[in-house]
Amino acid sequence: MRSKSALPFSIASGLAYLGLAIVVAIIGLPLLWMVLASFKESAEIYQIPVTWFPQKPTLMNYPDAWNAVPFATYFRNSIFTTACAAGSKVLLAIGCAYALVYVKAPKRLKDVTFVVILTALMVPAQVTIVPNYITMAHLDWVNTFQGIILPNAATAFGTFMLRQYYMGLPHEVIEAAEMDGATHMQRLWLVVVPMAQPAIVTVGIFAVVSEWNDFLWPMIVTNSNDMRTLPIGLFGLFQTEGMQNWGIIMAGTVFVVMPVIVLFIRTQKWIVDGIAAGAVRG
């Protein structure tokens, strides 16, 4: 006979799965529509009643989108700027979080530094655009890779997350390494980094996605197609094709979105472990 306590649990589980299904539908259906529409002719996209699956599938939207704007150049620029900026964010977050947790310094100094980092986390990115642009202009870095990368080379969120994760690591291991004569750099790279891999990978994934999808700053700091990135290219594709060829626009969107989706699928275990562990530590 089922116990009385099992019924509320079943209801709670059902509500949880219902909520999950609603979230998946809200997020997943637009993505599914985007992919399916990229294989449709424009006339079918405007057809009423709406058809989900292409009646006359076509692959021509993809070469048409690729040739409508210089996607090859945009891909190259996005890969380079994303790799440099995301790599810099991860390295700086690893080192800064280590200093906040393991380097001996007055507690008040560490607390003030941490508050400054949290303050930076709360400042909207739009607030820093004008001073960043003025700085890049003074350095003559407008329309250059360093102009795109440098203002995004650090992450307050990554530093915060890794600090919380480091605080939950076993201090006995770090102290043992210190007693064996290991320097701070050796303790960081040989002890702390291997133990904090889930959190570091999570920070890296968020940094990659942030840089890959960044539109506003690259749009402002660049003025030629030779330096612009994929989100700007997608905007240019929309301007080129207007409201007429939505199949081509959807194909261009797939070019931009699919690398990020594949990255999330391949690293989802690391992301879940890193976020879950970082949320309960510190």
HELIX and SHEET records of a PDB file:
HELIX    1   1 ALA A    6  ALA A   37  1                                  32    
HELIX    2   2 SER A   42  ILE A   45  1                                   4    
HELIX    3   3 ASN A   61  ALA A   68  1                                   8    
HELIX    4   4 PHE A   71  TYR A  102  1                                  32    
HELIX    5   5 LYS A  107  MET A  122  1                                  16    
HELIX    6   6 ALA A  125  THR A  128  5                                   4    
HELIX    7   7 ILE A  129  HIS A  138  1                                  10    
HELIX    8   8 PHE A  145  ILE A  149  1                                   5    
HELIX    9   9 LEU A  150  ASN A  152  5                                   3    
HELIX   10  10 ALA A  156  MET A  167  1                                  12    
HELIX   11  11 HIS A  171  MET A  179  1                                   9    
HELIX   12  12 HIS A  184  ARG A  187  1                                   4    
HELIX   13  13 LEU A  188  VAL A  192  3                                   5    
HELIX   14  14 VAL A  193  MET A  195  1                                   3    
HELIX   15  15 GLN A  197  TRP A  212  1                                  16    
HELIX   16  16 LEU A  216  VAL A  221  1                                   6    
HELIX   17  17 LEU A  230  GLU A  241  1                                  12    
HELIX   18  18 TRP A  246  VAL A  280  1                                  35    
END                                                                             
